[in-house]
Amino acid sequence: MDSCVGVEQDLDKAILKFNNINDHTNRALEDIISQVEDLRKELSKQPSNTPLTSTQAMAVTDLAGSVKQNVVQMSTDHRELHATVSRVGKSIDRHFIADYASVAPKAETFCNDTNRPIMEQAIAQHLYRQGLEDVGDTFVAEAKITGVERTCTFALLQRFAVALAEGEPAPALHWAERRAHELHNSPLPFTLHRMQALKLAREQGVCAAIEYARRQFPAHAARHERQLQAAVCALAWCTPGAGPAPAIYQHLLDPKALGAEAAELFIKEACGLLRLAPLSPLAGAVLAGARVLPALHDIRAKMSHPHVIAAWSDDELPFEVDLGEDGGGYHSVFACPILRQQASEQNPPMRLLCGHVISRDALNKLAISAKLKCPYCPMEQSPAEARQIYFS
Ligand SMILES: [Zn+2]
């Protein structure tokens, strides 16, 4: 983030300089044009084939000199601007690390015969999940990929989200209405109805919007009182000839802003409801990787001793990295909280019915006959109900 701020500062400087030069050049050009036109007008008053008076000749020479001087100044300014722009490029090189090869020395394993098809499937799956069917189809055909599910639930949700972002709430609304009982604690239904009411106000007039609001809003009045009031007030600025709306209503009257907000909420709520990961495996891996790389790069630079370097294994990170709230839960290793041992193929992590995870050895030790009491929450369950967890 510091790197982005650093580059942004240099970029701001370049933009400021560009705008200043632009303003100055435009003013100078306008000035010259009006001077040339004035002089032309004055000279045209004179009968043709009459020699210029000495004052007129002086005026022409002065103006030509002034034009030349301005052109020289403009080209100097332009050269200086070029230097400022190239400083932004240098700033990017200085603030960001271009070569991560030392952090991932085995990166080429992505391209071996075993992993390459997996990578290609992940890319195709990502494209389909994003609703980019045309791109996905071309990719699958050209790379000859097999076994990729073309239509998945997420792709459908993504299509609804794209429609929302374009200002069309109908498909998402239809989806949410069919799941109304599961969404009764979610802000999604109200957000979609509000969007539909404001769309009606824009397209069919305020009366249609009020009629819709009368039908749909009362069910949401208790939970969304303030937003509901704001939405109804915003209708006042949907009439023809209404002046500009006050700032607090502007985002409600901007279909793009409202659509983007609804699309984000829709994906979050729908994925939560259907227990889908909001990111495709590829997008999740890229997001986690982007967060982990700078830390890995720093530690790699410090770990130069051969014994320390040996701790750098191929398939696990040498430390725990916090991926933030939206980073999801990614683990490359699992250490049993009961036996304090790292899990292995012989002693894999097991997810208990309550959701807590312990190693299989711990599970076997804790199980008394056919019963097991979770060491974290005292839920009683059968050891047979535990499921093995795979990290891949
Ligand atoms: Zn538990």
Residues whose N, C-alpha, C, O or C-beta is under 5 A from the ligand:
A	BS01	ZN	C354 H356 C374 Y376 C377
